[in-house]
Amino acid sequence: MTDTDPGLIALDWGTSAQRAWLLDTRGRVLDARRPDSGLLATTEGIDTRDPRARAAAYEAAFRRACGDWLTTHPGLPAIACGMVGSAQGWVDTGYHTVPTTLDFTALVPVTHRDGVLHLVPGLRLPSGDTPGDVIRGEETQLVGILDVLGDPGEPFTVVLPGTHSKWVRIDGGAVTGFATAMSGELYGLLTAHGILARTAAEPVRDDAAFARGLAAGRRSRGLAAELFGARPLVLDGALEPGSLPDYLSGVLIGDEVANLSSASDTRVVLCGTADLCRRYAAALADRGVEAAVLTEEVTARGLWRIAAAAGLLRPQDKERLERTPKP
């Protein structure tokens, strides 16, 4: 066996997207895919209350994404994180209650015709006087981020932009709290449905419109009022219809950063797509915070680390992992 032989199939299976990696025996990416098979696409048209129907749909989506890997490398361990382990997923894996360390040695196995897929539990803040919160998939990104950073030595905040953006506080390698903003989902709804979608035109990249939206999002009139303000700006000729999506992005991100960041957020790590991280970095810079940026590929690193801790990897692969330099 060589270092470039396959060692693990790893998936990040979210609400709207899915990413799959074939990793070698050191946890490096041999192949990567982004099938259009998130939870929404996987469960479309089925009764999600029926566990058999859900299982059949998820197994079919798993095979579409990784079937050739499963056939070519029989017996290769497989692991997945994200909404695949939710109440509407293949199997509900439950949650670890925050505050908690990022220790995921107990995974939830799901059998399928080609073997076993091991699912990673999420994180939760229980509801009390205020609503609680949940994380699915981002906990694995956090494992990968900590693996890259090593021991940061002091508390820091991780911002994970996406459909449901997460703001996570980490201290001593443990998650001490987090909050979720539906900014990405709201953006998708606003630009696809309703009056603002009819006001907009084919999107064009407009950094000035985004910056203008950031300023609006930081104001205190309220998010609903600032979002509607995009329409009269277009009607008055003060904003081009094609620039409206970037303006809305600025409003949503500006409001999110204004409400979820705090004076203690002096060390911030962004992890996500390049364009989203660029936008959030600009919003944080307006507050005097220079954020470090990591790519989404840390999720693959996190899945590899969790697989190793849970005993899924072959002994020789674990030894190679420990000798692998951190990216």
Secondary structure, 3 states (H helix, E strand, C coil): CCCCCEEEEEEEECCCCEEEEEEECCCCEEEEECCCCCHHHHHCCCCCCCHHHHHHHHHHHHHHHHHHHHHHCCCCCEEEEEHHHCCCCCCCCCEEECCEECCCCCCEEEEECCEEEEECCEEEECCCCCCCEEECCHHHHHHHHHHHHCCCCCCEEEEECCCCEEEEEEECCEEEEEEEECHHHHHHHHHHCHHHHHHCCCCCCCHHHHHHHHHHHHCCCCHHHHHHCHHHHHHCCCCCHHHHHHHHHHHHHHHHHHHHCCCCCCCEEEECCHHHHHHHHHHHHCCCCCCEEECCCHHHHHHHHHHHHCCCCCHHHHHHHHHCCCC
